[in-house]
Amino acid sequence: MESNDKLEELLRQMYAEEPQVDIDEEWQKFEAKHFALKRKSWGWMQIAAMFIGVLMLSGIAYAAIHIINNSHSQKTELQDTTAIAHKASAPAVRQTSQESPTLSEPKTFENVPLKDIVAELTSAYHITIKIRNAEAAALRLYYPWNPQMPLQQVVEELNRFEKVHLTLNGDTLIIE
């Protein structure tokens, strides 16, 4: 019967009043064990990723500044070219001979905007100009021109330049 006595004793202890547990103290122990702040260390992958990100942002910023500066300089150049064209009635032309120019003498245009070359063609061939592409009209070209050539042949020669497209529509020359 001794085993029954031991069993009863164990049951009494088990059902007896449990000792008071401090919940706050236990919670702090649990929190310290499971939620302890871990010090973050930067691995080489995070550092490399940050470096690549900074490089990409720098490249994008450089490209944006470069694009803005180029578009601004092209607009300024176009305005300067327009102002110069309005001031000078005749384009800058190097004559191939020392004599006074006549309509039949060849002319060489050196570093002259396309619109100034075409302006010279209008007086020689009695045509009008329409400019649909200001960038193409502002292109500076080297072109030896022989006024004795037919206008269609001159247009074909000028169309051989990159970024230049001229169309002859009746008596109107269109820069596209």
C-alpha positions in Angstrom: 0.0 0.0 0.0 2.9 2.1 0.2 2.6 2.8 -3.5 -0.9 4.1 -3.0 0.3 6.4 -0.3 3.0 7.7 -2.6 0.5 8.2 -5.4 -1.8 10.1 -3.1 1.0 12.3 -1.9 2.0 13.1 -5.5 -1.6 13.9 -6.4 -1.9 16.2 -3.4 1.2 18.0 -4.4 0.1 18.3 -7.9 -3.3 19.7 -7.1 -2.0 21.8 -4.3 -1.8 25.6 -4.8 0.9 26.3 -7.3 3.6 28.8 -6.4 3.1 32.4 -7.7 5.0 33.0 -11.0 6.1 36.5 -11.9 4.8 36.9 -15.4 6.7 40.1 -16.2 10.0 38.5 -15.1 9.3 35.4 -17.2 8.3 37.6 -20.2 11.6 39.5 -20.0 13.5 36.2 -19.9 11.6 34.9 -22.9 12.1 38.2 -24.8 15.8 38.3 -24.0 16.2 34.7 -25.3 14.1 35.0 -28.5 13.9 38.7 -29.4 17.4 39.9 -28.5 18.5 42.7 -30.8 21.1 41.3 -33.1 23.7 43.6 -34.3 23.5 43.9 -38.1 26.8 43.5 -39.8 27.3 44.4 -43.4 28.4 41.6 -45.6 30.5 42.1 -48.7 27.4 41.4 -50.9 25.5 44.3 -49.3 28.5 46.6 -49.8 28.9 45.5 -53.4 25.2 46.0 -54.1 25.3 49.5 -52.6 28.4 50.4 -54.6 26.7 49.2 -57.8 23.6 51.2 -57.0 25.6 54.4 -56.4 27.4 53.8 -59.7 24.2 53.3 -61.6 22.6 56.5 -60.1 25.8 58.4 -61.0 25.7 57.2 -64.5 22.0 58.1 -65.0 22.6 61.5 -63.5 25.6 62.1 -65.9 23.6 60.9 -68.9 20.7 63.2 -68.0 23.0 66.2 -67.6 24.8 65.3 -70.9 21.5 65.0 -72.8 20.2 68.3 -71.4 23.5 70.1 -72.2 23.5 68.7 -75.8 19.9 69.7 -76.5 20.5 73.2 -75.0 23.7 73.7 -77.1 21.9 72.5 -80.3 19.1 75.0 -79.6 21.7 77.8 -79.0 23.7 76.8 -82.1 20.5 76.9 -84.2 19.5 80.3 -82.8 23.1 81.6 -83.4 23.0 80.2 -86.9 19.6 81.8 -87.5 20.8 85.2 -86.2 23.9 85.0 -88.4 21.9 84.1 -91.4 19.6 87.1 -90.8 22.6 89.5 -90.4 24.4 88.3 -93.5 22.5 88.4 -96.7 24.9 86.1 -98.5 26.3 82.8 -97.1 30.0 82.4 -96.5 31.3 81.2 -99.8 34.8 80.6 -101.1 35.0 81.3 -104.7 37.1 79.1 -106.9 38.4 81.9 -109.0 39.6 85.5 -108.3 37.2 87.1 -110.7 33.8 88.6 -109.8 31.2 85.9 -109.2 28.6 85.2 -111.9 25.8 82.7 -112.0 27.8 80.2 -114.1 30.9 80.0 -111.8 31.2 77.1 -109.4 31.2 77.9 -105.7 32.4 75.9 -102.8 30.5 76.1 -99.6 32.7 75.4 -96.6 31.2 74.7 -93.2 27.9 76.4 -94.3 24.5 75.5 -92.9 22.3 73.6 -95.3 19.6 76.4 -95.2 22.2 78.9 -96.4 23.3 76.6 -99.3 19.6 76.2 -100.2 19.1 79.9 -100.0 21.8 80.4 -102.6 20.0 77.7 -104.8 16.7 79.6 -104.6 18.2 82.7 -106.1 19.9 80.7 -108.9 17.0 78.4 -109.7 14.2 80.7 -108.8 12.5 78.3 -106.3 11.1 78.6 -102.8 12.2 76.8 -99.6 10.2 75.0 -97.0 12.0 73.9 -93.8 10.3 71.0 -92.1 13.4 69.8 -90.1 15.3 72.6 -88.4 18.0 70.2 -87.3 18.7 69.1 -90.9 18.6 72.8 -92.0 21.2 73.7 -89.4 23.7 71.0 -90.5 27.0 72.5 -91.7 28.3 71.0 -94.9 31.1 71.2 -97.4 29.6 71.3 -100.9 31.1 72.3 -104.2 28.2 73.6 -106.3 28.2 74.1 -110.0 25.3 76.4 -111.0 25.3 74.9 -114.5 24.0 71.6 -113.1 20.3 71.0 -113.2 18.5 71.5 -109.9 17.4 67.8 -109.7 21.0 66.7 -109.8 22.0 69.2 -107.1 19.2 67.8 -104.9 20.4 64.2 -105.5 24.0 65.2 -104.6 22.8 66.9 -101.4 20.7 63.9 -100.4 23.9 61.8 -100.3 24.8 63.5 -97.0 23.8 61.8 -93.8 20.7 63.3 -92.1 19.8 65.4 -95.2 16.7 64.7 -97.1 15.6 67.2 -99.7 12.5 66.9 -101.8 11.7 68.9 -105.0 8.0 69.4 -105.3 7.4 71.6 -108.4 9.2 74.9 -107.7 9.4 74.3 -103.9 12.5 72.7 -102.3 11.5 71.0 -99.0 14.1 70.2 -96.3 12.9 67.2 -94.4 
